[in-house]
Amino acid sequence: MMLNLVDKIGDWNPQLLRELKGRLKFFNVAIAVATSLLLQLVVFLYQLREFPDDKYSLTGTYCRLHETYNQRSNLLDQQQNLFFQQLSSYQQLKPAEPTILASLKTQYQEATTAFNKFQEHLSNNFCPQNEIDWQLWWRDHWEYMFLSFSVIFIFTLLVAGTYLLINDLAKEETRGTLNFIRLSPQSETSILTGKLLGVPSLIYLLILVALPLHLWAGRSANIAFSYILSYYAILAASCISFYSAALLFGLVSRWFSGFQPWLGSGAVFLFLFATAGLASSDSNSLNNSIAWFRLFSPWDTTNYLFPNLYHISDGSFLKNWQFFYLPLGTSVVSVLGFHLLNLGLCSYGILEALKRCFRNPQASIISKKQSYLLVAFCQLMIWGFTLQVGKGNNRWDEQVGNDYIFLAVYNLVLILSLIAVLSPHRQDVQDWARYRHQGVSSHKSLWQDLIWTEKSPALVAIAINLTIVTIPWLVWVSLASITDANDVQTLLSNYIDKFKVLLAIALSISLMMIYATIAQLILLLKTPKRSFWAIGTLGAAMFLPPTILEFIGISSWKYPTVWMFTTFPWAAIEHAGVTTVFMALLADLSVLALLNFQLTRQVRLAGESATKALLAGR
């Protein structure tokens, strides 16, 4: 029967069979099972450390008499404090009656004596065994065990599984077997599925052995079975998303050599640790785009299902969670559905990128068409989580205004990442330019090539992505409320401020296009390690000017004109005039035109030289 199962696995997915045969050895399986059993024993015994014995306190939570004794203790403590305050107040009076003062001292001493005797009674007497609520104790401690295993499952699966996947790809690359896998007749989906299911198989086994106790603990703690299944669904979706990202990272980060697994798993650990801290903060103030990034972590949804995970009074910030003002947090179905949808869409996008990079390691992670979809999806998510009704913040234009820093930073990182991913290198541009020069691709217009073809320069694609990013900003600026204007002067001032913001948006777009053009020009050079030169040049162009200006004391509010020509013109937009912003925009557009003229010339020369070299070779 086992042989038939092995044959069926091999017929369905040969890569999975290869991974399982390499890992499910007797010694490895025994170690995994023993580790899981030992972990279960440790968690169980750790929870038994508070087992109510014959010296359990009368004021303990599980003693049925604890309410009576706590009330008596609180009453005696209040009486003692009251007499002490009366005595202190009367001693400050001049003159003080000796008789009343002596009476107050006597009352205070009697209250203190009664309190001390009661505390001594609590210390010398313990809760009778028949007065201990064993049913409540076991329910709570089964819940503690269930939650402990839930946290262990998340860290073990996501951190250890990520490490194993990246380490496996690094070993395959070192041994040279990864190229043989690429040349196999299996589809990319089959190979990647085999990796996802086979490489962390020992981690799966460790979790499966602990699963019965986890289920038993959950049911014994009276946790709804549907909630437990929902937790498993979130955990499985998180594994698919993190593991897919781990495979992609392993394919595109070959230059890290043996440091790849530690870097990837360390990043996952830090992300989980940070989001766990945010989920336990008992804060409902996250009505901004940070909520989307927290949604990639399973902590908030787990806390939503099991509120005692962090002992937060209202369960989780997801209780007040909204998306474009839709109250998703009011229903478990909507929270889980949206979380799974988000993870599913992201996993699908990562798997598509994996398919592109697996067969051809030199290919870009995403195509130009996929970049448009990616940018649109990111805008939908970050703006959807920005528009939430918060305390004292019910106007949508004010919500965007309070969150514009996050939006600007996210979009800056997104566009810079697309510049790095979409910009083709010298050989690709030469091939495209040669075909254009020879008229091979004449059935397509130049604009179609620039928009869709991967080997063409990426400037038009970057411009389209910047347009997608800009559209929500333009809507916000054009519809921002000006109802507070009480006179013509204030109304005119509001319109001037809007026009200045529009100029600043155009200024930011021109800067991004300048950076994209510089990156493309550097990638066309014949020098080695062009990617590092491009990254270094853009980093220097972006961060050195504002750093130097701040260091020498040229602040944005003192010299806004100078800051208009840096990467962060928004820092000076409030203090700059409309004319200053407009002149800065004209200067940037002039620089952009000159750079693009040079880029066009370089591409044309590359196409002509490639054609001549091809003809000479014939």
PyMOL commands that set and color helices and strands:
alter all, ss='L'
color gray80, all
select helices_A, chain A and resi 2-12+14-23+26-50+66-91+98-124+129-131+134-175+177-182+188-198+201-220+225-252+254-279+290-294+299-305+307-309+317-320+328-330+332-359+368-386+396-402+404-422+426-438+446-452+459-479+488-523+530-551+560-563+569-571+578-617
alter helices_A, ss='H'
color red, helices_A
deselect
rebuild
show_as cartoon
